[in-house]
């Protein structure tokens, strides 16, 4: 089992930056996860994949954030990060950390609000 806890959300003006963190605890280190991912869910919309990083360090991004967001991880700290730059109002959402190892684990989410 693994527990995921996000932090770093908040209110930021359009064009600003935030860094989200996801701390993993439990019996599964993030280094053994098949992938660690960031999702987001805006009000009235479906949850969508924003960024992912595989066990081998391969990263992928949705087209909407490519070039502005960077996912990274620190295995020694069991922490995954999402650096978000040039934020847009449509980026307002609850951001969720997720890990995949046979089953998908979820954090509780952290609110990001981008003001126009």
C-alpha positions as MATLAB code, in Angstrom:
seq = 'XXXXXXXXXXXXXXXXXXXXXXXXXXXXXXXXXXXXXXXXXXXXXXXXXXXXXXXXXXXXXXXXXXXXXXXXXXXXXXXXXXXXXXXXXXXXXXXXXXXXXXXXXXXXXXXXXXXX';
ca = [
       0.000    0.000    0.000;
       1.010    3.580   -0.561;
      -0.414    6.878    0.576;
       0.045    9.977   -1.563;
      -0.174   13.509   -0.225;
      -0.110   16.563   -2.459;
       0.923   20.043   -1.419;
       1.807   23.350   -3.022;
      -1.514   24.415   -4.481;
      -2.902   27.897   -4.098;
      -4.022   31.059   -5.830;
      -1.752   32.496   -8.518;
      -2.234   35.173  -11.200;
      -2.196   34.225  -14.843;
       1.378   33.915  -16.039;
       2.602   32.885  -12.618;
       4.198   29.689  -11.390;
       3.569   27.026   -8.788;
       5.346   23.842   -7.810;
       3.273   20.950   -6.599;
       4.747   18.175   -4.505;
       3.523   14.646   -3.915;
       4.960   12.779   -0.958;
       4.566    9.018   -0.967;
       4.508    6.940    2.188;
       3.895    3.286    2.855;
       5.392    0.024    1.690;
       5.866    0.882   -1.996;
       8.604    3.376   -2.876;
       7.983    5.566   -5.906;
      11.086    4.068   -7.512;
       9.171    0.823   -7.967;
       6.035    2.421   -9.348;
       5.393    1.753  -13.037;
       4.585    5.410  -13.364;
       3.846    8.475  -11.275;
       1.332   10.882  -12.719;
      -0.364   14.198  -12.214;
      -4.022   14.546  -13.141;
      -6.347   17.507  -12.824;
     -10.077   17.962  -12.672;
     -11.736   21.273  -13.377;
     -15.302   21.986  -12.194;
     -17.827   20.171  -14.354;
     -15.141   18.361  -16.342;
     -13.619   14.915  -16.389;
     -10.317   14.199  -14.733;
      -7.495   14.444  -17.254;
      -3.884   13.308  -17.322;
      -1.490   16.247  -17.230;
       1.950   14.673  -16.923;
       3.557   11.333  -16.199;
       6.987    9.943  -15.464;
       7.808    6.264  -15.795;
      10.055    4.160  -13.618;
      12.756    4.656  -16.248;
      12.348    8.421  -16.179;
      10.463    8.833  -19.432;
       8.136   11.804  -19.249;
       4.957   12.617  -21.128;
       2.722   15.669  -21.122;
      -0.686   16.610  -22.377;
      -0.624   18.981  -25.322;
      -2.252   21.672  -23.201;
       0.720   21.896  -20.808;
       3.645   20.820  -22.975;
       6.473   23.334  -22.743;
       5.090   24.936  -19.579;
       4.917   22.093  -17.022;
       7.730   19.813  -15.889;
       7.319   16.596  -13.936;
      10.225   15.253  -11.922;
      10.880   12.972   -8.998;
      13.321   12.504   -6.159;
      13.425    8.812   -5.311;
      15.467    9.438   -2.177;
      12.679   11.639   -0.853;
       9.857    9.539   -2.324;
       8.509   12.741   -3.799;
       7.211   13.693   -7.217;
       7.012   17.304   -8.357;
       5.081   19.253  -10.938;
       6.604   22.593  -11.843;
       3.953   24.717  -13.504;
       4.979   27.874  -15.342;
       3.023   30.387  -17.422;
      -0.186   29.300  -15.764;
      -3.461   30.062  -17.500;
      -6.948   30.558  -16.005;
      -8.066   27.314  -17.662;
      -5.526   25.576  -15.463;
      -7.795   26.135  -12.468;
      -8.544   22.675  -11.119;
      -7.905   20.195   -8.369;
      -4.594   18.519   -9.113;
      -4.172   14.890   -8.110;
      -1.039   12.825   -7.721;
      -1.369    9.207   -8.784;
       0.873    6.171   -8.832;
       0.505    2.972  -10.795;
       1.762   -0.401   -9.645;
      -0.732   -3.062  -10.756;
      -3.451   -0.834   -9.284;
      -3.739    2.937   -9.285;
      -3.262    4.912   -6.133;
      -4.589    8.450   -5.635;
      -3.912   11.374   -3.403;
      -6.599   13.677   -2.006;
      -5.785   16.494   -4.412;
      -4.680   20.100   -4.073;
      -6.563   23.115   -5.411;
      -4.901   25.366   -7.957;
      -6.683   28.578   -8.859;
      -5.338   30.824  -11.615;
      -6.830   34.289  -11.659;
      -7.214   36.246  -14.883;
];
